[in-house]
Amino acid sequence: MIALVVYDSLHGNTEKIARAVAGVLGPDAQAVRAGQADPAAVAAAGLVVLGAPTHGGRPSQAMQDFFARVPESAWRGKRVAVFDTRVPAKWVRIFGFAAPRMARRVQKMGATLAAPPEGFFVSATEGPLLAGEEERAAAWARGIVG
């Protein structure tokens, strides 16, 4: 199965999670920044994993731009998993998180979720990731393929 992990990362934290996920998805999996991802690769992939930092309750602008470039037809029938990176502070919940919003978006375009949306924690806006988050990401990815 060809797996594509499309991510955006401003401080390197989401990229670390994306690479941990891709490392579990098999030798054909590749992790690509949202700004460099080819929309045709979405249609070719058997599984697409999307990851973005949460900004004001939404995915980053680069991930939103990626969604705008991919035709709706590419998502129909596609298995998709989504994750975000987020600060664990309670006040952040007021705005929500990127992963559930991305999940709703791909589902509206006909994709099937391969796993519930997941959030991985950073200690502050610029990180670093909390201890154990890369390992937790790998475990989450094993649940997607297993």
Backbone hydrogen bonds, N-H to C=O, Kabsch-Sander energy under -0.5 kcal/mol:
donor,donor_aa,acceptor,acceptor_aa,energy
3,A,1,M,-0.6
4,L,47,L,-2.6
5,V,30,Q,-3.1
6,V,4,L,-0.6
6,V,49,V,-2.9
7,Y,5,V,-0.5
7,Y,32,V,-2.1
8,D,51,G,-1.6
16,K,12,G,-1.7
17,I,13,N,-1.7
18,A,14,T,-2.7
19,R,15,E,-2.6
20,A,16,K,-2.0
21,V,17,I,-2.4
22,A,18,A,-2.7
23,G,19,R,-2.0
24,V,20,A,-0.6
24,V,21,V,-1.3
25,L,21,V,-1.3
26,G,22,A,-0.5
29,A,26,G,-1.5
30,Q,3,A,-1.7
32,V,5,V,-3.2
32,V,30,Q,-0.5
34,A,7,Y,-3.0
36,Q,33,R,-1.5
37,A,33,R,-0.9
37,A,34,A,-0.6
41,A,38,D,-1.7
42,V,38,D,-0.7
42,V,39,P,-0.9
43,A,39,P,-0.9
44,A,40,A,-1.4
45,A,41,A,-1.4
46,G,2,I,-2.7
47,L,2,I,-1.5
48,V,79,R,-2.4
49,V,4,L,-3.0
50,L,81,A,-2.7
51,G,6,V,-2.3
52,A,83,F,-1.5
54,T,85,T,-2.0
55,H,53,P,-0.5
55,H,58,R,-3.4
58,R,55,H,-1.5
60,S,53,P,-0.7
64,Q,60,S,-2.0
65,D,61,Q,-2.7
66,F,62,A,-1.8
67,F,63,M,-2.3
68,A,64,Q,-1.7
69,R,65,D,-1.2
69,R,66,F,-0.7
70,V,66,F,-1.3
74,A,71,P,-1.6
75,W,71,P,-0.5
75,W,72,E,-1.5
76,R,72,E,-0.8
77,G,110,G,-2.6
78,K,75,W,-2.2
79,R,46,G,-0.7
80,V,78,K,-0.5
80,V,112,T,-2.7
81,A,48,V,-2.2
83,F,50,L,-2.5
84,D,118,E,-1.8
85,T,52,A,-1.3
86,R,120,F,-2.4
92,V,89,A,-1.0
93,R,90,K,-1.4
94,I,91,W,-1.4
95,F,92,V,-1.3
96,G,92,V,-1.1
101,R,97,F,-0.9
102,M,98,A,-2.6
103,A,99,A,-2.6
104,R,100,P,-2.3
105,R,101,R,-2.0
106,V,102,M,-2.4
107,Q,103,A,-2.3
108,K,104,R,-2.2
109,M,105,R,-1.0
110,G,107,Q,-1.8
111,A,106,V,-2.6
112,T,78,K,-3.1
114,A,80,V,-2.9
115,A,80,V,-0.6
118,E,82,V,-1.8
120,F,84,D,-2.7
122,V,86,R,-2.4
123,S,128,P,-3.2
127,G,124,A,-2.0
130,L,121,F,-2.6
133,E,130,L,-1.8
136,R,132,G,-2.2
137,A,133,E,-2.3
138,A,134,E,-2.0
139,A,135,E,-2.1
140,W,136,R,-2.3
141,A,137,A,-2.4
142,R,138,A,-2.2
143,G,139,A,-1.6
144,I,140,W,-1.0
144,I,141,A,-0.5
145,V,141,A,-1.8
146,G,142,R,-2.0
